[in-house]
């Protein structure tokens, strides 16, 4: 009570500390109080299913010693769960108004650090140095592939990623030879992906048009090739996938600009049938083929 015997009014910041952000009504009130509404341009679909939230955290196997990077932190619904278990949580958010809300919802957690930046311009080495970290996030659909590439190719990649992605994208990422894609090769080159669970659209506010998936990627301790080699490797892979439904010798001929008989010779040397299609090749076969091509180029093979 105050001196004039009127009831103490709750501190609005303390109130928002206690709000259950998975409760739709409470979430709407929080957004309204900050003059906000979900922004489609930023792919804002907020998780409102506590069971799914717990699945994400459990999949990351967080310990009290872990450092966590969360990109696209939004309202802080996941940030707060991570902060309760990890030593340090670095939450990245680009949208200015959302960042103010995030600062309010996470203010009671001293182990949370906020960074206002586009996630594709964040260098983990600046934040973590060479200290191992885990990336845990609900990724906006429109930026999924660039996000994987940006962090997996970094000098200090996360040791694991646990991310929410579109269901069909998750299926493409975990595909096996016979149904591979450039995205699958790009991720599986760096780590082992696994779908943890399917997440229905109703688990979000507002509900997107498609279901999502919790995807975990265990990153290899060391990439198969050096940084410079990787650039050359992926040029070959991109060429292989450049013309869908064509046999790999044709797509490589057009994509790499070498004579077809030369390309067939490379495939034969790598032990790969020229009539196969790019989606049937495994990571190991792509690496073997790249080595043959790279060695031939170093010997000065003539282009078409």
C-alpha positions as CSV (number, residue, x, y, z in Angstrom):
1,X,0.0,0.0,0.0
2,X,1.1,3.6,-0.6
3,X,1.0,6.4,2.1
4,X,-2.5,7.4,0.9
5,X,-3.8,3.9,1.4
6,X,-4.3,3.2,-2.4
7,X,-3.2,-0.2,-3.6
8,X,0.3,-0.6,-5.0
9,X,0.2,-0.7,-8.8
10,X,2.2,-3.5,-10.3
11,X,5.3,-2.4,-12.2
12,X,4.4,-2.9,-15.9
13,X,7.9,-4.3,-16.6
14,X,7.5,-6.8,-13.8
15,X,4.1,-7.8,-15.3
16,X,5.6,-8.5,-18.7
17,X,8.3,-10.6,-17.0
18,X,5.5,-12.9,-15.8
19,X,3.4,-13.1,-19.0
20,X,3.1,-16.5,-20.7
21,X,4.0,-15.6,-24.2
22,X,2.5,-18.9,-25.5
23,X,-0.9,-17.7,-24.4
24,X,-2.5,-16.0,-27.4
25,X,-4.5,-13.5,-25.5
26,X,-1.6,-12.5,-23.4
27,X,0.7,-12.3,-26.5
28,X,-1.8,-10.1,-28.3
29,X,-2.0,-7.8,-25.2
30,X,1.8,-7.5,-25.1
31,X,2.1,-6.7,-28.8
32,X,-0.7,-4.2,-28.5
33,X,0.9,-2.5,-25.5
34,X,4.0,-2.0,-27.6
35,X,2.0,-0.7,-30.6
36,X,2.8,-3.8,-32.6
37,X,1.3,-6.5,-34.7
38,X,2.9,-9.5,-36.5
39,X,4.9,-8.3,-39.4
40,X,4.7,-10.6,-42.5
41,X,7.7,-8.8,-44.1
42,X,9.9,-10.2,-41.3
43,X,8.2,-13.6,-41.3
44,X,6.9,-13.2,-37.8
45,X,4.9,-16.2,-36.8
46,X,5.1,-16.5,-33.0
47,X,5.2,-19.9,-31.3
48,X,2.3,-20.4,-29.0
49,X,2.6,-24.2,-28.2
50,X,4.5,-24.8,-25.0
51,X,5.0,-28.5,-25.7
52,X,6.7,-27.6,-29.0
53,X,8.8,-25.0,-27.2
54,X,10.0,-27.7,-24.7
55,X,10.8,-30.0,-27.6
56,X,13.1,-27.4,-29.1
57,X,14.9,-26.9,-25.9
58,X,15.2,-30.6,-25.2
59,X,16.5,-31.3,-28.7
60,X,19.4,-28.8,-28.1
61,X,20.5,-30.8,-24.9
62,X,21.4,-27.6,-23.2
63,X,23.7,-27.7,-20.1
64,X,24.6,-25.0,-17.6
65,X,27.9,-24.5,-19.4
66,X,26.5,-23.9,-22.9
67,X,26.6,-20.7,-24.9
68,X,23.6,-20.2,-27.2
69,X,23.0,-18.1,-30.2
70,X,19.4,-17.4,-31.1
71,X,18.8,-15.5,-34.3
72,X,15.4,-13.9,-35.0
73,X,14.5,-13.9,-31.3
74,X,11.2,-12.1,-31.7
75,X,9.1,-11.8,-28.5
76,X,11.6,-13.8,-26.4
77,X,9.4,-16.8,-25.9
78,X,12.2,-19.1,-26.8
79,X,14.9,-16.8,-25.4
80,X,13.5,-17.1,-21.8
81,X,13.4,-20.9,-22.0
82,X,17.0,-21.0,-23.2
83,X,18.2,-18.6,-20.5
84,X,16.8,-20.8,-17.7
85,X,19.2,-23.6,-18.7
86,X,22.3,-22.1,-20.5
87,X,25.2,-20.1,-19.2
88,X,24.8,-17.4,-21.9
89,X,22.2,-16.6,-24.5
90,X,23.0,-14.2,-27.3
91,X,19.7,-13.2,-28.9
92,X,19.8,-11.4,-32.3
93,X,16.9,-9.4,-33.6
94,X,16.7,-6.8,-36.4
95,X,13.3,-5.3,-36.1
96,X,13.5,-2.2,-33.9
97,X,10.1,-2.3,-32.2
98,X,10.5,-6.0,-31.6
99,X,13.9,-5.4,-30.0
100,X,12.3,-3.1,-27.5
101,X,9.7,-5.7,-26.6
102,X,12.4,-8.4,-26.4
103,X,14.4,-6.2,-24.0
104,X,11.3,-6.0,-21.8
105,X,10.4,-9.7,-21.8
106,X,14.0,-10.8,-21.1
107,X,15.1,-8.1,-18.6
108,X,15.0,-10.5,-15.6
109,X,17.7,-12.7,-17.2
110,X,21.2,-11.3,-16.7
111,X,22.7,-14.1,-18.9
112,X,20.8,-12.8,-22.0
113,X,22.6,-10.4,-24.4
114,X,20.7,-8.6,-27.2
115,X,22.2,-7.7,-30.5
116,X,20.4,-5.5,-33.0
117,X,21.6,-6.8,-36.4
118,X,20.6,-8.7,-39.5
119,X,21.5,-12.3,-38.7
120,X,23.3,-12.6,-42.1
121,X,25.7,-9.9,-41.0
122,X,26.5,-11.4,-37.7
123,X,30.0,-13.0,-37.4
124,X,29.9,-15.6,-34.6
125,X,33.7,-15.2,-34.1
126,X,33.0,-11.6,-33.0
127,X,30.5,-12.9,-30.4
128,X,32.0,-16.2,-29.2
129,X,35.6,-16.1,-30.4
130,X,36.5,-19.7,-30.8
131,X,34.3,-20.8,-27.9
132,X,31.9,-23.6,-29.0
133,X,28.2,-22.6,-29.1
134,X,24.8,-23.9,-30.2
135,X,22.4,-22.2,-32.6
136,X,18.8,-22.5,-31.5
137,X,16.1,-20.6,-33.4
138,X,12.7,-20.3,-35.0
139,X,13.9,-19.3,-38.5
140,X,11.8,-17.1,-40.8
141,X,10.9,-19.2,-43.8
142,X,12.2,-16.7,-46.4
143,X,15.8,-16.8,-45.1
144,X,16.3,-20.5,-44.1
145,X,18.8,-21.5,-46.8
146,X,21.0,-18.4,-46.5
147,X,21.1,-18.8,-42.8
148,X,22.4,-22.3,-43.0
149,X,25.1,-21.3,-45.4
150,X,26.1,-18.3,-43.4
151,X,26.7,-20.2,-40.2
152,X,27.8,-23.5,-41.4
153,X,30.5,-21.9,-43.6
154,X,31.8,-19.7,-40.7
155,X,35.2,-20.1,-39.2
156,X,33.5,-21.0,-36.0
157,X,30.3,-22.8,-36.9
158,X,27.8,-23.9,-34.2
159,X,28.4,-27.4,-32.9
160,X,24.7,-28.2,-33.3
161,X,21.8,-26.3,-34.8
162,X,18.2,-26.8,-33.6
163,X,15.9,-24.8,-35.7
164,X,12.3,-24.5,-36.7
165,X,12.0,-24.6,-40.5
166,X,9.2,-25.2,-43.1
167,X,8.2,-28.9,-43.1
168,X,9.0,-29.4,-46.8
169,X,12.4,-27.7,-46.4
170,X,13.2,-30.1,-43.6
171,X,12.3,-33.1,-45.7
172,X,14.6,-31.8,-48.5
173,X,17.5,-31.3,-46.1
174,X,17.4,-34.8,-44.7
175,X,16.9,-36.5,-48.1
176,X,19.0,-39.5,-49.1
177,X,20.7,-40.2,-52.4
178,X,18.0,-40.6,-55.0
179,X,16.2,-37.5,-53.8
180,X,19.0,-35.1,-53.0
181,X,19.0,-31.4,-53.8
182,X,21.6,-28.6,-53.7
183,X,20.2,-27.7,-50.3
184,X,20.6,-31.2,-49.0
185,X,24.2,-31.4,-50.2
186,X,25.0,-28.0,-48.8
187,X,23.8,-29.0,-45.3
188,X,24.9,-32.6,-45.2
189,X,28.4,-31.6,-46.3
190,X,28.8,-29.9,-43.0
191,X,26.7,-32.1,-40.6
192,X,24.1,-34.8,-40.0
193,X,20.5,-33.5,-40.1
194,X,17.6,-35.1,-38.3
195,X,13.9,-34.2,-38.1
196,X,12.9,-34.2,-34.4
197,X,9.2,-33.6,-35.0
198,X,6.5,-32.1,-37.2
199,X,4.9,-28.9,-36.0
200,X,1.4,-28.1,-37.1
201,X,0.6,-24.6,-38.4
202,X,-1.8,-24.0,-35.4
203,X,1.2,-23.9,-33.1
204,X,1.9,-20.4,-34.3
205,X,0.2,-17.0,-34.1
206,X,-0.7,-16.0,-36.7
207,X,-0.8,-19.5,-38.2
208,X,1.3,-19.9,-41.4
209,X,-0.1,-21.7,-44.4
210,X,2.2,-24.7,-44.0
211,X,3.4,-27.0,-41.2
212,X,6.9,-26.7,-39.8
213,X,9.5,-29.1,-38.4
214,X,12.1,-29.0,-35.6
215,X,15.3,-29.9,-37.3
216,X,18.6,-30.8,-35.5
217,X,21.9,-30.7,-37.3
218,X,25.0,-32.2,-35.6
219,X,27.9,-30.4,-37.3
220,X,31.0,-32.4,-38.2
221,X,34.0,-31.7,-36.0
222,X,35.9,-30.8,-39.2
223,X,34.7,-30.0,-42.7
224,X,35.8,-32.5,-45.4
225,X,37.6,-29.8,-47.4
226,X,39.5,-26.6,-46.7
227,X,37.7,-23.2,-47.2
228,X,39.2,-22.6,-50.6
229,X,38.5,-26.2,-51.7
230,X,34.9,-25.8,-50.6
231,X,34.3,-22.9,-52.9
232,X,35.5,-24.9,-55.8
233,X,33.6,-28.0,-54.7
234,X,30.3,-26.2,-54.5
235,X,30.8,-24.8,-58.0
236,X,30.8,-28.4,-59.3
237,X,27.8,-29.3,-57.3
238,X,25.9,-26.2,-58.4
239,X,26.7,-27.1,-62.0
240,X,25.5,-30.7,-61.4
241,X,22.1,-29.4,-60.2
242,X,21.8,-26.6,-62.7
243,X,19.5,-28.5,-65.1
244,X,16.8,-30.5,-63.4
245,X,15.9,-34.0,-64.8
246,X,19.0,-34.1,-67.0
247,X,21.6,-36.7,-66.8
248,X,24.6,-35.5,-64.7
249,X,27.0,-35.5,-67.7
250,X,24.8,-33.0,-69.5
251,X,24.3,-30.7,-66.6
252,X,28.0,-30.7,-65.8
253,X,28.9,-30.1,-69.5
254,X,26.7,-27.0,-69.6
255,X,27.4,-25.8,-66.1
256,X,31.2,-26.1,-66.2
257,X,31.6,-25.3,-69.9
258,X,33.7,-28.3,-70.8
259,X,33.3,-30.7,-73.7
260,X,30.9,-33.6,-73.0
261,X,33.5,-36.3,-73.7
262,X,35.8,-34.6,-71.1
263,X,33.0,-34.6,-68.5
264,X,32.2,-38.3,-69.3
265,X,35.8,-39.1,-68.7
266,X,35.8,-37.4,-65.3
267,X,32.7,-39.3,-64.3
268,X,34.2,-42.6,-65.4
269,X,37.4,-41.9,-63.5
270,X,35.3,-41.1,-60.4
271,X,33.4,-44.4,-60.8
272,X,30.1,-42.6,-61.5
273,X,27.8,-43.6,-64.4
274,X,27.3,-40.7,-66.7
275,X,23.6,-41.5,-67.1
276,X,22.9,-40.9,-63.5
277,X,21.1,-37.7,-62.3
278,X,22.5,-35.3,-59.8
279,X,19.9,-36.2,-57.1
280,X,21.3,-39.7,-56.9
281,X,24.8,-38.8,-56.0
282,X,26.0,-39.1,-52.3
283,X,28.2,-36.5,-50.6
284,X,31.1,-38.9,-50.9
285,X,30.6,-39.3,-54.7
286,X,30.4,-35.5,-55.2
287,X,33.7,-35.1,-53.3
288,X,35.3,-37.9,-55.3
289,X,34.1,-36.3,-58.6
290,X,35.3,-32.9,-57.5
291,X,38.8,-34.2,-56.8
292,X,39.0,-35.7,-60.3
293,X,37.8,-32.4,-61.9
294,X,40.0,-30.3,-59.7
295,X,43.1,-32.3,-60.5
296,X,42.3,-32.2,-64.2
297,X,42.0,-28.4,-64.0
298,X,45.3,-28.1,-62.3
299,X,46.8,-30.1,-65.2
300,X,45.4,-27.5,-67.5
301,X,42.5,-29.4,-69.3
302,X,41.1,-27.4,-72.2
303,X,37.6,-25.9,-71.9
304,X,34.9,-26.5,-74.6
